[in-house]
Amino acid sequence: MGVPCGPINALDDAFKFAESLGLNPIITMNQDGEARKQVANPITFSKTPVRYAVAPPSLDEA
């Protein structure tokens, strides 16, 4: 009996792999006039697209 498993990727390799599958793993949002990259939602629905309304908080933001 086998154990289901896959490769363990470094973070940059994981994004490259997602891109090779035709996915868009990174989105860019503007916050305080600055473009910031963030991880895209991995779940997509054909009739209910994902909305990115607010950028994530900064590291020093509560």
C-alpha positions as YAML, in Angstrom:
chain: A
units: angstrom
residues:
- id: 1
  name: MET
  ca: [0.00, 0.00, 0.00]
- id: 2
  name: GLY
  ca: [1.50, 3.30, -1.07]
- id: 3
  name: VAL
  ca: [1.36, 6.65, 0.58]
- id: 4
  name: PRO
  ca: [0.12, 9.54, -1.59]
- id: 5
  name: CYS
  ca: [2.78, 12.20, -1.70]
- id: 6
  name: GLY
  ca: [4.35, 14.84, -3.89]
- id: 7
  name: PRO
  ca: [7.47, 16.95, -4.05]
- id: 8
  name: ILE
  ca: [8.21, 19.49, -1.35]
- id: 9
  name: ASN
  ca: [8.90, 22.75, -3.16]
- id: 10
  name: ALA
  ca: [10.64, 25.87, -2.02]
- id: 11
  name: LEU
  ca: [8.27, 28.84, -2.15]
- id: 12
  name: ASP
  ca: [9.60, 30.19, -5.45]
- id: 13
  name: ASP
  ca: [9.41, 26.68, -6.97]
- id: 14
  name: ALA
  ca: [5.79, 26.34, -5.85]
- id: 15
  name: PHE
  ca: [4.86, 29.56, -7.67]
- id: 16
  name: LYS
  ca: [6.78, 28.50, -10.79]
- id: 17
  name: PHE
  ca: [4.97, 25.15, -10.75]
- id: 18
  name: ALA
  ca: [1.57, 26.84, -10.43]
- id: 19
  name: GLU
  ca: [2.44, 29.12, -13.36]
- id: 20
  name: SER
  ca: [3.51, 26.10, -15.44]
- id: 21
  name: LEU
  ca: [0.00, 24.69, -14.90]
- id: 22
  name: GLY
  ca: [-1.51, 27.87, -16.33]
- id: 23
  name: LEU
  ca: [-2.54, 29.28, -12.96]
- id: 24
  name: ASN
  ca: [-2.05, 32.86, -11.79]
- id: 25
  name: PRO
  ca: [-0.78, 32.36, -8.24]
- id: 26
  name: ILE
  ca: [0.14, 36.00, -7.56]
- id: 27
  name: ILE
  ca: [-1.96, 39.14, -7.82]
- id: 28
  name: THR
  ca: [-0.88, 42.76, -7.42]
- id: 29
  name: MET
  ca: [-2.86, 45.20, -5.28]
- id: 30
  name: ASN
  ca: [-2.28, 48.87, -4.62]
- id: 31
  name: GLN
  ca: [-1.96, 49.99, -1.03]
- id: 32
  name: ASP
  ca: [-1.05, 53.57, -0.13]
- id: 33
  name: GLY
  ca: [0.01, 54.19, -3.74]
- id: 34
  name: GLU
  ca: [2.40, 51.24, -3.72]
- id: 35
  name: ALA
  ca: [1.94, 48.04, -5.72]
- id: 36
  name: ARG
  ca: [2.13, 44.98, -3.49]
- id: 37
  name: LYS
  ca: [2.08, 41.35, -4.50]
- id: 38
  name: GLN
  ca: [0.03, 38.78, -2.64]
- id: 39
  name: VAL
  ca: [-0.98, 35.17, -3.05]
- id: 40
  name: ALA
  ca: [-4.11, 34.74, -5.15]
- id: 41
  name: ASN
  ca: [-7.09, 32.79, -3.91]
- id: 42
  name: PRO
  ca: [-6.56, 29.20, -5.14]
- id: 43
  name: ILE
  ca: [-10.31, 28.54, -5.40]
- id: 44
  name: THR
  ca: [-12.19, 29.73, -8.49]
- id: 45
  name: PHE
  ca: [-15.85, 29.49, -9.37]
- id: 46
  name: SER
  ca: [-17.25, 30.08, -12.85]
- id: 47
  name: LYS
  ca: [-20.26, 32.10, -11.68]
- id: 48
  name: THR
  ca: [-18.78, 33.77, -8.60]
- id: 49
  name: PRO
  ca: [-15.40, 35.34, -9.34]
- id: 50
  name: VAL
  ca: [-13.09, 36.21, -6.47]
- id: 51
  name: ARG
  ca: [-13.04, 39.87, -5.48]
- id: 52
  name: TYR
  ca: [-9.94, 41.40, -3.97]
- id: 53
  name: ALA
  ca: [-11.35, 44.50, -2.28]
- id: 54
  name: VAL
  ca: [-8.75, 45.25, 0.39]
- id: 55
  name: ALA
  ca: [-5.02, 44.66, 0.47]
- id: 56
  name: PRO
  ca: [-3.65, 42.64, 3.39]
- id: 57
  name: PRO
  ca: [-2.34, 44.53, 6.42]
- id: 58
  name: SER
  ca: [1.29, 45.59, 6.62]
- id: 59
  name: LEU
  ca: [3.58, 43.69, 8.97]
- id: 60
  name: ASP
  ca: [3.44, 46.44, 11.59]
- id: 61
  name: GLU
  ca: [-0.30, 47.07, 11.16]
- id: 62
  name: ALA
  ca: [-2.76, 45.68, 13.71]
...
